[in-house]
């Protein structure tokens, strides 16, 4: 397994217009904000669960991690809301890109996730 797995998870997160459960969004802008919240939650989970792991060790764990599964479930729920609001993926992605600088991490692994998002290396 390579860093492509993690990159794929992050790409799907943006494409899925993910939500952190902070209430039902009523606009595409709110969906973008909820996406950033969910990404921050994922980074926080990665920081807490895998703080002593290297990036390579994390990638080698595969995609059956509790934080990834929770992330997928929340992403699927908000994807449906995105369709209801008729939000385009480009619109959500632009809103996320405008807020990606708000993300923070405590570990090398969390900072790696942010770097992938900021550089678009996904």
C-alpha positions, 0 to 999 in steps of 0.5 A: 500500500502506498500514499495513494490510499491516503490521497484517495481518501482525501480526494473522496472527502472533498468530492463527497462534500462531507459533514461533521454532523453539525446540523443540516446545511441549508446552503452550499457554503455551509456544506463546505464549512461542514466539510472542513469540520469533518476534515479537521475531525479526521486529522484530529482522529489521526493525530490521537490514534496514530500519534507515534506512527510514521507516515509509512506505518500509517499507510501500511495499516490499510483502510479499515481504520475506525476513523476512516470508517466513521469519516466515510459514513458521515461523507455519505450522509452529506453527499445526499444533502449536497444533491438535495441542495443542488451543490456542484462538486466544483462549488463545494471544492472551491469552498473547501479550498478557501478554508483549508488554511484553517486546518491544524494538526499536532503530529507529523502524520496530521500535517502530512494530511494537511499538506496533501490537501493544500498542495492538491497532491491528491 
